[in-house]
Amino acid sequence: MIISTASTAAGLIFGFLVATAYGSGFHLFTGGPAPRVILYLIASWMGFALGHFLGDFLGINMLQLGAVHLLAASAGSWLLLVGSWWLVNLEARTPDSEG
């Protein structure tokens, strides 16, 4: 199978932009200090990449846009975003911080 470098580059840029929009939108929705947006961006980029590769490996072709497995990549991105939000807020809700 031959993969065109033009479609790969376009998919990489598209995926980066979508994951960036997910991460910044998640920060806008959940709020928090400004440096936390960096955590959400990194979580979104990693989740998008992992979801894309998992979708490619498992053959999930629903909502595929060019070379990007958009459904699987978006699910991975949102899972890591919610997971990172949960971990950050878990630290704030520990019993030690209440007393």
C-alpha positions in Angstrom: 0.0 0.0 0.0 1.4 3.4 -1.0 0.5 6.3 1.1 0.7 9.8 -0.4 2.8 12.2 1.6 0.5 15.0 0.6 -2.5 13.3 2.2 -0.5 12.3 5.2 0.7 15.9 5.8 -2.8 17.2 5.3 -4.2 14.6 7.7 -1.5 15.5 10.3 -2.3 19.2 10.1 -6.0 18.6 10.2 -5.7 16.3 13.2 -3.5 18.8 15.0 -6.0 21.6 14.4 -9.0 19.5 15.5 -7.2 18.2 18.6 -6.1 21.8 19.4 -9.8 23.0 19.1 -10.9 20.1 21.3 -8.3 21.0 24.0 -8.9 24.7 24.0 -12.7 24.3 23.9 -12.5 21.9 26.8 -10.6 24.4 28.8 -13.0 27.2 27.8 -15.9 25.0 29.0 -14.4 23.7 32.2 -12.5 26.8 33.2 -9.6 26.8 35.6 -6.2 28.6 35.7 -4.6 29.6 32.4 -1.6 27.2 32.6 -4.1 24.2 32.7 -4.8 24.8 29.0 -1.3 23.3 28.3 -2.4 20.1 30.1 -5.6 19.9 28.1 -3.8 20.6 24.8 -1.2 17.9 25.4 -3.9 15.4 26.6 -6.0 16.2 23.5 -3.1 15.8 21.1 -2.0 12.5 22.7 -5.6 11.1 22.8 -6.2 12.1 19.2 -3.1 10.4 18.0 -3.7 7.3 20.1 -7.3 7.1 19.0 -6.4 7.5 15.4 -3.8 4.7 15.5 -6.2 2.5 17.4 -8.9 3.2 14.9 -6.5 2.3 12.1 -5.4 -0.9 13.8 -8.9 -2.0 14.6 -10.3 -1.0 11.2 -12.8 1.6 12.5 -13.7 3.4 9.4 -16.8 5.2 10.6 -16.4 9.0 10.1 -13.1 8.7 8.3 -12.0 11.9 6.7 -9.2 11.2 4.3 -6.5 9.5 6.2 -7.8 10.5 9.6 -10.0 8.1 11.6 -12.0 11.0 13.0 -14.5 9.0 15.2 -11.8 7.0 16.9 -9.4 9.9 17.2 -12.1 12.2 18.7 -13.1 9.5 21.2 -9.5 9.1 22.2 -9.0 12.8 22.6 -12.2 13.3 24.7 -11.3 10.3 26.9 -7.9 11.7 27.7 -9.4 15.2 28.2 -12.0 13.9 30.7 -9.3 11.7 32.3 -6.9 14.6 32.8 -9.7 16.8 34.1 -10.7 14.1 36.6 -7.1 13.6 37.8 -6.6 17.4 38.3 -9.9 17.7 40.2 -9.3 14.5 42.2 -6.3 16.2 43.7 -8.5 19.2 44.8 -11.1 16.9 46.4 -8.8 14.8 48.6 -9.8 14.6 52.3 -6.6 16.2 53.3 -7.5 19.5 51.6 -10.9 19.8 53.4 -9.6 20.0 57.0 
